[in-house]
Amino acid sequence: MRKVSVFGATGSVGQNTIDLIDRNPSAYDVVALTGGANIEKLAEDARRLKADVAVTAHEDRLDDLRAALTGSDVEAAAGQSALTEAGARSADWVMSAIVGAAGLPPGLEALKQGATLALANKETLVCAGQLVLETAHTHNARLLPVDSEHSAVFQALAGEDMDAVERIIITASGGAFRDWPLRDLANATVEQASSHPNWNMGQRITIDSASMFNKALELIETKEFFGVTPDQIEVIVHPESIVHSMVGFKDGAVMAHMGAPDMRHAIGYALNWPDRRELPIARLDLAKLGQLRFHEPDEARYPALRLARNVMERGGLSGAVFNAAKERALDLFIARQVGFLEMAEIVESVLNRFEASDGLLDAPFNLDNVLRTDHLARKWADEAMMKTAG
């Protein structure tokens, strides 16, 4: 029986992970489930799966969680320190699906226990790729990608020599506004940005898809995860979301990974790795599908891609700055304090301010400095918002 934990259990990736665990519950011993404000769902899943502990990120909801778990043997905990402690509990396999930089500390703790970390939290590598990879190596732990794009690359590279890789092509759906006139984007609403044409995801990642900030993060994550150079990574818009990514080799061959747009494929691949097992995924009918379209992204429409390439070239703690400023700008958009296009303006302003501040981006790469940089970038994002509003 494998000991597993699911961080971010109440989100879309977490729920899809639990769906797969539920289909074969006797194979898994659930150690920890963590979530946010959806206490009822967190408690329901923890009870059914007989988890050792359930953790909410919100300290003020601890009493609610305890009440929801009354009569069960599931321990209740709350707050960032409790999330980190959950990561330190012994497990064989851990799903990291907490949205944002908050997923970094528990993910690092899981790696320190030698666990296999299934990484759906792209921010972990964006903020602290060097630190995460060194931690995994030191503790003989393994990282497995769960983003559909990086899982596709990982599968396409199986048995291949990285020296033979010429390029990695990350596909993007284009999000909610891929067919909008560019002039209309300034007036795009939160509700419009929250509707994805292909995938069923949470609000934040759906909006990130519309702005293509999610793809920008994935560019940086690709560099960190696969150890390639920025000029080896390409983005192509693929509206059907059937080809999840491609790898091009020096002999001209291109290996494409295809499948229905269902996150349970990438999750199930990581859950069962190194084996392949049957998954409840729709099979492709290529004749019915008819066509697959591809076109280059317009960086005037998606300035996040340009900013990500700047971050990859700059290095240091710029990834932590980029992610934190992006997260805060997204908060402000959801709160209707800034417009859709102003998110990228805020992120660029914060990156420029850090670049102009001697030594901040080149501080030693450790968790304290990553978190300190994250905090300062969020503060400066708020200041940039005030200047934008003024």
N, C-alpha and C positions, 0 to 999 in steps of 0.2 A: 504494500500500500504506500503510495507516494504522499508525502507531506507537502501541502500546497497552501499558499497565501495569495489573496487577491487584494491589491492596493488600488483603491478607486472602484470598489465593487458595485456601487450604485450607478456608475456612468455607463455609457453605451458599450465600451469595450469590456468593462467589468461584468455587465449583465450577459454579454455574449460568452464570456469565459465561464460564468456560472451555468449558463445553459449547457455547455459541453460537459462540465463536471456533473451536472444533474443527470445526464444521460448514462453515466456509469459511476454512480456514487460510491460503490463498494471499492473502487480503485483508488479513492482519494481520502486522505485524512486532512481536513481543513483546519489550518492553524489559526489564521487571522483574516478577517474581512475588515476593510476600512471604507469609509464613505464620508459624505458631507452632511447636508441638511436633511436628506431623505431618510430620517430615522426609522420610519415604519418599514421601508424596504430593506434597510440594512439589518434590522432586527429579525425580520421575516426570513431572510436568507441565512443569517447566522444560526437561527433556531433550526431550520430545516437541514442545514449542512452540518450541524453540531460543531460549529467552530469553537476553538478554545477562547478566542477573544474577538469582540467587535469594537471598532474604534471609529468615532466621529471626529472630524477635524475641528468641530466647533465646541470649545470648552463649555459654553453656556447651554449645550444640549445634553450634557452628561446625564442629568437626572431623567430626562425624557428617554434616553437610551436604556438606562437601568430599568425604568418602569416597563419599557417594551420587552425587556428580556426577563422580567420577573417569572419565576417558576422554571427557568431553564438553567443549564449549567454553564452558560456562556458568560464570560467576564466582560464587563463594559469599561471602556476607557475613552478619554477625549483629549484633544489638543495635539500640538505639533510634537511634543515630547513623547506622547503616547504612540503617535504614528512611527516615530523613530524606534521606539522600543519594540513595536510590532515587527519592524524590519529585522531586529536582532534576534527574534525567536527562530529557533531552528526549523528550517524547511528545505525541501529538496528543490522546489520550483516556486518562483514568485512572479506573479503578474504585476508589473509596474504600470498602472494606468491612471495614477493621480494626475490631474491636469496641472501643468505649470511647474515652476521651480520647487514647489512644495514636495514634489515626488523625489527630489534628489537625496535628502538625508535618509529616508527609509530604504531607498534603493541601494545606497552605499552600505548601509548596515547589513542588508541581505547578502551583498557580495562578500562582506567580511566573514559571513558564516559559511562561505563556499557554495552558496545556492546558485542554481541556474536562474538568471534574471531575464524574464521575458519582457522586453522593453517596448511598451506602447507609448510611454512618456518620452517624446522626442526631446523635450527640454533638458532632460538629464544629460545627454551628450552635447547639446548645444551650449549649455552653461558650463559644463565641466568635463568635456570629453577626455582630456588628458588624465584628470584625476580618477575618473570612472574606470578607464582602461587600465591604469596602473593598479587600482584597487582590485580589479578582477584578476589581473595577473598575479599579484602578490598572494592572494588567497585561493588561487587555483579554482576560481569561479568562472562561470560561462555567461556571456551575453548572447541572447537570441533576439533578433528583430521581430516586432509584431506590427509596426506600420505596414500596410499592405505593400507599399512601394519597396521598402527595405527587405521585407520578407521575400518579395519577388526577386530582388537582386541576389539575396543570400541563396535562394534555391537555384537560380541560374548559374551561380558560381560553384555549385557543388561539384567537386572533383576537378575543378579547373585551377590552373596556375595563375596567380594574380599578375605575374609578369607578362602574361599573354593578354591582359585586359587593356584595351585601348580607350574605352569610354563607358560610362554608365549613364543611361537615359532614364530619367525619372518622369513618369507620366503624371499629368494633372487634368482633372475634369474641367477646370476653368471656373467652377463654382457657379453661384446663382446669377452672376452678372456677365457671364462670358459672351452673351449676345447683345448686351445693352450698348447703346451708343455711349461713347466715352463722356460726352457732355452731360449725361444724365446721372453719372456716378456720384457727383457731389450731393445730390438730393436723395440718395438711396437710404431707406429706413432700416432700422434694426430688424423689423419683421421680414422685410424683403431679403435681407442678407442671411436670415436664419433658415431659409428654405433651400435645401440642396437638391439639385435635379437627379442625382443618382444614388447617393448614400443616405442612410438613416443614422445620423450622428447627433451628438449634443450640440447645444447652441453655440458655444464658444468655438469649437473646431469647425462648425459649419460657416460661421462668419469668417474665420481665418481662411477657409477655403475660398470664400468670395473675394477676399483681399489678396489671396495667395500668400499670406504670411505663413500658412501651414507648409506650403511648398518651399518657402524660403528657409524655414527651420529644417526641412528635410534635406535641402542642399547641404547645409552645414553638418547635419547628422550623417549624411552619406560620406563626406570627407573624413569625419572622425571614425565612423564604424569600419569603413573598408580601406582606410589608409591611402586614398587616392588624392591626386592634386585637384585644385579647383577647376583647372581647365579640362579635366577629364569628365566633368559632370555636366550633363545637359538636362534641360527641362523641355518637354513637349506637351502641348495641350491635346488631350485625347478625349473628346466629349462622351464616348460610350463607356469609359471606365472598365474596359474588358482586358486590355493589356495593362498590367499593373506596373511594370517597368521592364527595361531591356538592358542587356550587357553586350557591348560590341567588342570584338576581339581583333588582334592585330592582323589576322588573316582575312578580315573583312566580314566574317560571320557575325550575325546578331542573334542572341538568344533572348527570346521574349517569353515572359510568364503571363499566361492568360487565365481568366476565371471570372465567374460571376462576381459582381460587386457585393461581397458578403464578408464581413470582418472575421467570421468564424473560420475561414480558410487559414488566414495567417495565424490566428490564435491557436487553432487546432494543430497546425504544423509545428508551432513552438511547444505546445503542450505534449505532443507525441514524439517530438524529435529525439533520436535520429530515425525513428520509424515513421511510416505513413500509415494512417488508419482511416477507416471510412468516416466521412463527415457528412452532416445533413446539408450539403451545399447543392444548389441547382446546377445541373450539367449544361454546358454550352451547346446550343444548337446553332452551328455556324451558318448553315444554310438559311435558317430563319433570321439570324442576325443580319446577314446581307452585306454590311460594309463596316469598316473601321476607319475613322478619320483622324488625321494628325495635322497640327499646324503649330508654328512657332508662337510662343507667348509674346504679347505686346507689352514691353516693359513700361510704356507710358500708362497702360492700364494697370500694370502690376509692378509698381516701384519696389515692392518688398524683395523681388528677385535681385535687383541691382544692389540693394542694401546688404543682402546676404552674401553676395560675392565680395563686397567690400570687407565684410566681417571675416570671411575665410582668408582673404589676403592679409588682413591686419593681424589676426591671431590674438594671443594673450587672453585677457578677460573680456574681449569685445563680444564674444558670444553670450556671456552672462548679461552684458549691457543690452544687447539686442533683444534677448528674450524678455527681460524685465520691462523694458520700455514698451515692447509690443503688448505684453500682458496688461500693463497699466493703460495703454492707449485703447485697448479693447474694452477694459472696464469703463472707460470714459465714453466710448461710443455706445455701449449697451445702456449706460445711464443717460444717454442723449445729451451729453455735454460737449461732444465734438462730432463733426461730420465724418462720413465714411472715408473720404480722401485725406482727412486731417490725421488719421492714425499714422500713416506713413510719414507725414511731415513731422509729427512728434518724435517718432523713432529716430529719424535722421537727425533731428535737432539734438537729441540726447547723445547719440553716437558722436556727433561733432564736438559736443561739449566735453565728453570724456577724452577724445583725441587731443583736444587743446589743453587738457590738464595733465601736466607732466607726471609720469610714473604710475598713474592710476591703472592703466590697462596692462602694465607690465609688472604688477605686483606678483609675488610668489603664488603659484597655483595651489591653493588649499581651500578647504571647505569654508573656513572663516572669511577668507577674502572673496570667495564667490558669493557668499550670502551678504557680505558688506556691500559689494558692488551691486548686487540685486536691489538692496534697500535704497542705495543712493540713486540708482537709475530710475526707480519708481518715483522718488521724490522729484528728480529733475524732469520726469515726464509730466508731473502735475504742474511744475513751473512753466514748462513749454506750452501746456494747455492754456494757462492763464495768459501767456503772451499771444497765443493764437486767438483766444477769445477777445483780448484787448484790441 
